[in-house]
């Protein structure tokens, strides 16, 4: 009997062990190393094991670092909200109004931005939003504006570039959630006298909230940790925390300080995950 239990237990671990080893090797070990590194200091061009929290306390003592973190959070929240407002109607139209035989084609067209390079896509938006770009040229030719708008190298350009990418991601997650809903829910609401708007607000939207929250969390996480898009579209006028981290590594080779900033950024992501998880749990109960 004990031998059978051991075999059963080993069979379970045999399937879990590869993923567990992969996680330990490529997440747990690097994370532990980064935590240890954040407690050290770079002194005289050398990394010294000082074992204190000065890197963390220095962060809260420097307003420009706090501002960089706030910029990252504000941009990520703005991108998440705008992307949701654009992606939900698009996903609903594809799921409910496009004929079934054309839905796959519509989804392919929706995810076309994923087929281009991330860097190329960012530089393309930089050309579109430049002072001599398509947007300013059109507005000037039509007489809507007199002077070209300073859109490029600003927060607006960063948000536009992010939204262009993440609307597609959210469209896929929301579309998948909508397709899982049984049409009987809407029929039951209609039988009870609910109109289209009340059916959507009280039935469809609450049932699709899990998909919305998952997509929103993925958008927030990918956005707050991104370095390329703020660097290309936002320039250096308004730094976000990933840019500050790269500056610590590239210009100063201050790996302990960069590690501490990375840990703080991960803490923000963890907090966002806890909020989403608790909210979903409350909705289910």
FENTAFEN-V455945 format. One record per residue. N is the residue number from 0. RES is the residue in one small letter. NEAR is the number of other C-alpha atoms within 12 Angstrom. D_CENTER is the distance of its C-alpha to the mean C-alpha in Angstrom with 1 decimal. Layout:
n->(N,N)
res->(RES,RES)
near->(NEAR,NEAR)
d_center->(D_CENTER,D_CENTER)
This chain:
n->(0,1,2,3,4,5,6,7,8,9,10,11,12,13,14,15,16,17,18,19,20,21,22,23,24,25,26,27,28,29,30,31,32,33,34,35,36,37,38,39,40,41,42,43,44,45,46,47,48,49,50,51,52,53,54,55,56,57,58,59,60,61,62,63,64,65,66,67,68,69,70,71,72,73,74,75,76,77,78,79,80,81,82,83,84,85,86,87,88,89,90,91,92,93,94,95,96,97,98,99,100,101,102,103,104,105,106,107,108,109,110,111,112,113,114,115,116,117,118,119,120,121,122,123,124,125,126,127,128,129,130,131,132,133,134,135,136,137,138,139,140,141,142,143,144,145,146,147,148,149,150,151,152,153,154,155,156,157,158,159,160,161,162,163,164,165,166,167,168,169,170,171,172,173,174,175,176,177,178,179,180,181,182,183,184,185,186,187,188,189,190,191,192,193,194,195,196,197,198,199,200,201,202,203,204,205,206,207,208,209,210,211,212,213,214,215,216,217,218,219,220,221,222,223,224,225,226,227,228,229,230,231,232,233,234,235,236,237,238,239,240,241,242,243,244,245,246,247,248,249,250,251,252,253,254,255,256,257,258,259,260,261,262,263,264,265,266,267,268,269,270,271,272,273,274,275,276,277,278,279,280,281,282,283,284)
res->(x,x,x,x,x,x,x,x,x,x,x,x,x,x,x,x,x,x,x,x,x,x,x,x,x,x,x,x,x,x,x,x,x,x,x,x,x,x,x,x,x,x,x,x,x,x,x,x,x,x,x,x,x,x,x,x,x,x,x,x,x,x,x,x,x,x,x,x,x,x,x,x,x,x,x,x,x,x,x,x,x,x,x,x,x,x,x,x,x,x,x,x,x,x,x,x,x,x,x,x,x,x,x,x,x,x,x,x,x,x,x,x,x,x,x,x,x,x,x,x,x,x,x,x,x,x,x,x,x,x,x,x,x,x,x,x,x,x,x,x,x,x,x,x,x,x,x,x,x,x,x,x,x,x,x,x,x,x,x,x,x,x,x,x,x,x,x,x,x,x,x,x,x,x,x,x,x,x,x,x,x,x,x,x,x,x,x,x,x,x,x,x,x,x,x,x,x,x,x,x,x,x,x,x,x,x,x,x,x,x,x,x,x,x,x,x,x,x,x,x,x,x,x,x,x,x,x,x,x,x,x,x,x,x,x,x,x,x,x,x,x,x,x,x,x,x,x,x,x,x,x,x,x,x,x,x,x,x,x,x,x,x,x,x,x,x,x,x,x,x,x,x,x,x,x,x,x,x,x,x,x,x,x,x,x)
near->(7,8,9,10,11,13,13,14,15,14,13,13,15,15,13,14,16,13,14,15,16,14,15,15,16,14,15,15,15,17,20,17,20,24,28,26,31,35,29,28,29,26,16,10,11,15,21,19,16,18,18,20,23,20,32,29,19,21,29,19,13,14,13,18,33,24,21,30,34,22,31,38,31,24,41,39,27,27,38,38,27,27,38,37,22,24,35,39,25,31,36,32,24,30,30,24,15,18,13,15,12,16,24,18,15,25,30,17,18,27,25,18,26,21,15,14,15,22,24,19,26,34,28,25,34,33,24,26,33,27,21,21,22,21,25,25,22,21,19,18,15,11,12,14,15,13,16,22,25,22,29,37,32,29,32,29,36,44,38,34,43,43,37,34,37,40,39,33,39,41,41,37,35,40,35,27,28,34,24,19,24,16,17,14,23,27,19,17,21,19,13,13,13,18,17,20,15,17,24,24,17,19,26,33,26,22,26,30,32,28,33,36,34,30,35,39,38,29,40,39,30,30,40,41,35,33,29,29,44,42,31,35,37,37,25,23,20,30,36,40,42,36,35,38,33,26,23,23,21,13,13,20,21,29,34,37,38,37,37,38,42,33,31,31,36,24,18,25,27,17,18,26,23,16,18,26,18,16,18,22,14,12,15,12,7)
d_center->(49.7,47.9,47.7,46.0,43.5,42.7,42.3,39.9,37.9,37.8,36.7,33.7,32.8,33.4,30.4,28.1,29.4,27.7,24.2,25.2,26.6,23.6,21.3,24.0,24.5,21.1,19.2,21.8,24.2,21.8,20.3,23.9,24.9,22.2,23.3,26.9,26.2,24.7,28.1,30.0,30.8,31.6,35.2,37.4,35.2,35.0,32.6,34.7,34.1,34.6,32.8,31.7,28.8,29.6,26.3,24.5,27.3,27.2,23.5,24.6,27.8,26.1,24.9,23.1,20.8,20.1,19.5,16.9,14.9,15.4,14.4,11.0,10.7,12.3,10.4,7.0,9.2,11.0,8.5,7.5,11.3,12.5,10.5,11.9,15.2,15.5,14.2,16.4,19.7,19.0,18.4,21.4,23.6,23.0,23.7,26.6,28.2,27.9,30.7,29.7,31.2,28.9,25.6,24.8,25.6,23.5,20.4,21.3,21.5,18.2,16.4,18.6,16.0,14.8,18.4,18.4,17.4,14.2,16.7,19.2,16.8,16.0,19.7,20.7,18.9,20.6,23.9,23.3,22.6,25.2,28.4,30.3,27.5,27.7,26.4,28.8,31.6,31.4,31.4,34.3,36.3,36.1,37.1,34.1,33.6,36.1,34.0,30.9,27.6,25.7,22.3,21.5,20.6,19.2,16.2,16.9,16.6,13.2,11.9,13.9,12.7,8.9,10.2,12.5,10.1,7.6,10.9,12.2,9.7,10.2,13.8,14.3,13.2,15.2,18.0,18.5,18.8,21.2,23.3,23.8,25.5,29.2,30.9,33.4,31.2,31.5,35.2,35.9,34.4,36.5,39.6,39.2,39.2,35.6,34.7,31.7,29.7,30.7,29.9,26.4,25.8,27.6,27.1,24.5,21.6,22.2,22.4,19.1,17.2,16.2,14.5,12.9,11.7,10.4,8.4,7.2,6.4,4.6,2.6,3.2,3.6,3.0,3.7,6.1,7.5,8.2,11.9,13.3,12.2,13.2,16.2,17.5,16.8,16.9,19.7,21.0,21.8,19.0,17.5,14.2,14.3,13.3,16.1,18.4,17.9,18.8,21.7,23.0,23.1,24.3,26.8,28.0,27.3,26.6,24.8,25.5,23.9,20.8,20.7,21.0,18.2,15.9,17.2,16.6,12.9,12.8,14.8,12.4,9.7,12.8,13.9,10.9,11.7,15.3,15.1,13.4,15.9,18.8,18.1,18.2,21.2,22.9,22.4,24.0,26.9)
